[in-house]
Amino acid sequence: MAQLKCPNCSRQFVRRVSRSGLAESLLSHVYVYPFKCQICGFRFRMLQWSVRYVRVEEDHREYDRMPKSFPLTFQDKILNGKGTAINVSMGGCSFSTLNQMAIGMIFQLGLQLSEDVVPVEVDAAVVRYVRGQSVGVEFLQWRQSERERLQLFVRGLLIGR
């Protein structure tokens, strides 16, 4: 099977994602499945003749998380804290922290991807899970320039896999 490419950015970092709605459920019976680019986030459908995907209930992410450790900071109106990233993707990250976090908290996040550059700033991230000192967040809002900086970093991780 040929490697799929994103029709938006032409990169090969594409992941099959969950079907959404009746139309995609019906299309999957004729081998048309939804995909999402791991770099630019473009969601599209593609014919995969005679390929059947097995549904995996445990993982609903639309982006692959790549293991990577780097410092990060977070803050809201009340809380300022620090942590260490465990993994990262274009959709979110997991990190460890000594601060008490709760599901649903929304805060700003600074990702210190390299000592040589200023942190990538995520304007809004929401806590999706808390397990002990491990916290998983989804990125909700950021400036396009910051998103592009993270895209370059994630692309390097994907190429290095």
Backbone hydrogen bonds, N-H to C=O, Kabsch-Sander energy under -0.5 kcal/mol:
donor,donor_aa,acceptor,acceptor_aa,energy
6,C,11,R,-2.8
10,S,6,C,-2.1
14,V,12,Q,-1.5
15,R,36,K,-2.3
17,V,34,P,-1.8
24,E,20,S,-0.6
25,S,21,G,-1.5
26,L,22,L,-2.6
27,L,23,A,-2.7
28,S,24,E,-1.7
29,H,25,S,-0.5
29,H,26,L,-1.2
30,V,27,L,-1.6
31,Y,28,S,-1.4
32,V,27,L,-2.1
33,Y,31,Y,-0.6
33,Y,46,M,-2.4
35,F,44,F,-3.4
36,K,15,R,-2.5
37,C,42,F,-2.4
38,Q,13,F,-3.7
41,G,37,C,-0.9
44,F,35,F,-2.5
46,M,33,Y,-2.3
48,Q,31,Y,-3.5
51,V,48,Q,-2.3
57,E,55,R,-0.6
60,H,58,E,-0.6
66,M,88,V,-2.6
68,K,86,I,-1.6
72,L,83,G,-2.2
73,T,110,G,-2.0
74,F,81,G,-2.2
75,Q,108,Q,-2.0
76,D,79,L,-2.3
81,G,74,F,-2.8
83,G,72,L,-2.3
84,T,96,S,-2.1
85,A,70,F,-3.3
86,I,94,S,-3.3
87,N,94,S,-1.4
88,V,66,M,-2.0
89,S,92,G,-2.3
93,C,137,V,-1.6
94,S,87,N,-1.7
95,F,135,V,-2.6
96,S,84,T,-2.5
97,T,133,Q,-2.1
104,G,127,V,-2.4
105,M,102,A,-2.0
107,F,125,A,-2.1
108,Q,75,Q,-3.2
109,L,122,V,-2.5
110,G,73,T,-2.8
111,L,109,L,-0.5
111,L,120,V,-3.0
112,Q,71,P,-2.1
112,Q,110,G,-0.7
113,L,111,L,-1.7
117,V,114,S,-0.7
120,V,111,L,-2.6
122,V,109,L,-3.2
122,V,120,V,-0.6
123,D,121,E,-0.6
123,D,141,Q,-0.8
124,A,141,Q,-2.1
125,A,107,F,-2.0
126,V,138,E,-2.4
127,V,105,M,-2.3
128,R,136,G,-3.3
129,Y,136,G,-1.5
131,R,134,S,-3.0
134,S,131,R,-2.2
135,V,95,F,-3.0
136,G,129,Y,-2.5
137,V,93,C,-3.1
138,E,126,V,-2.4
139,F,91,G,-2.4
140,L,124,A,-3.1
141,Q,124,A,-1.8
147,R,143,R,-2.1
148,E,144,Q,-2.5
149,R,145,S,-1.6
150,L,146,E,-2.1
151,Q,147,R,-2.4
152,L,148,E,-2.0
153,F,149,R,-1.6
154,V,150,L,-3.0
155,R,151,Q,-2.7
156,G,152,L,-1.8
157,L,153,F,-1.8
158,L,154,V,-2.7
159,I,155,R,-2.6
160,G,156,G,-1.9
161,R,157,L,-0.6
161,R,158,L,-0.9
